[in-house]
Amino acid sequence: MLRTLKKEDGFTLIEILIVVVIIGFLAATVGPNLFNRVSEARQTAAQNQMDIFKLALDNYRLDNGQYPTTQQGLAALIKEPGIPPLAKNWNGPYLDKKEIPLDPWGNEYQYLIPGNHNDHKYDLWSRGKDGSDGDEDGSGEGADVTNW
């Protein structure tokens, strides 16, 4: 009996290297764009959450004649404040959740009344990715999300 040799099916080393180079090129060009989209999505989510806070703060003001103080903070939207000035007509909670949500980067939202930027109202902001006020490096990555 004669044995016939079969050609083994598979990829050559050159073919594998070409595929790896193509995948590396795609990852290098598409990857940064995807990360920028994630950053933009987080900033949009923070802005949307702040819009919900604005509505809740306005409802609080309609009921009580004033916004919560800085000391009372955003917590006054969830639980009736126990420190003066007391909310005489508190009709909350003004938010659906039982706790004040964190921003998309896991930090607390900041609230100041009267505001430094909105002296007739309040300042409301998220410190962004870097967790500190301002955009120290100018890249836009750590930029705050604000209501001013």
N, C-alpha and C positions, 0 to 999 in steps of 0.2 A: 504494500500500500504506500502510495505516495502521500506525503504530507504537504499540504499547501500552506504557505505562509499567509496569514491575514494581516492586513494593515491595521494597526491599532488606531482607533478613533480617539481624538483628544485635541487639545490646543497646544500650539508650540509656545515656547518661551517668548518669542517676539510678539505673538498675538496677545498674550497675557500682559506684557509690558505696555503695549499700545493701549489696551483697555484701562490699565492703571493710570497711565498718563492722562487719558481723556477724563477719567473720573476725578483725578486731582485738579485738572484745569477747571472743570465745572464747579467743583467745591470751592476753589479759590475765587471764582468770579461770581457765583450765585450766592454763596454763603454770607458774605457781608451784607448783601441786599436784604437777605432774610432777617438778619439781626437788626438792621435798621427798621424793618417793618415791625418787629417785636417791640422795639423802643417806642415807635410811633403809636402802636396799639396801647401800650401802657399809659402814655401821655393822654390819649383819647379817653381811656377808661377813668383816669384820675379826673379829667375835666367833666366827664359825665357824672361821676360821683359828687363832685363839687356842685354841679347843677342841682342835684337832689338835695344837698345840704342847703343851698340857697332857697329853694322852695320851702323846706322845712323851717329855716330861720325866718322867712317872711311870714309863714303861718304862725309861728311862735310870737312874732311881733304883733300880728293882728290880734291875737288873743290877749297879750299881756301889755301892749303899749310900748314895748321896747325889746331890743334883742337881748339875749343872754349876755352877761358880763364876761370878760376874759376869764375870771376866776371860775365862773359857772361852766364856761366852755361849751363844747358841742354836746357834752353829756346831758345838758339841760333839754336836749331834744328827745332823750330817751326816758329820763327820770326827772320828776319835778325837783327843781333845785331847792336845797335846804339852807343855802347861804343867801343873805340879802343882796339885792332886793328880791324878795320872794315873788314868785309868779302867781298873782292873785287869780288869774283865769286860766291856769295851765290846763290844756285840753289834749295832752299828749298820750302816748308817745307820738312824736311828729315824724319818726322814721319807722319803717316796718320791722327792721331788725332790732334785736334786744341789746345790741352793743354797737358802738361807733365803729364802722369798718376802717381798716387800715388802708393806706394807699396801695397801689399795685406793687410797690417795692417793699411793702411790709412796715412802713413808717406811719406814725400818727399824722393826721392832718393838723395844721396849725390855724389858730383862730385868735384874732386880736381886735378888740373894739375899745375906743375908736381906732380905726386903722391908721397906719403910717401912710398908706397910699390912698385909702378911702376914708378921709377923716369925718365925713358925714355918715358913714356906715361902718362896715367891718372889713378887715382883711382876712381872706381865707386862702390857704395855699398848701400845696404838697411840696416837700423839699426835694422830690425827684429821686433819681437813682443813687446819687451820692449821699443823700441823707443830710445835706447841709444847705443852708440858705445861699442862694445865688448859683451861678454857673462859673465856678472858679477857673476852670481851664478853657472856657470859651468854646468847647466842642459841641455844646447843645445836649450832650449825653446826660449831664447832671442838672440840667435846667429845671428850675422850679415850675410848677403848674400853679397859676395864680388866678384870682378874680379881679386883677387890675390890669 
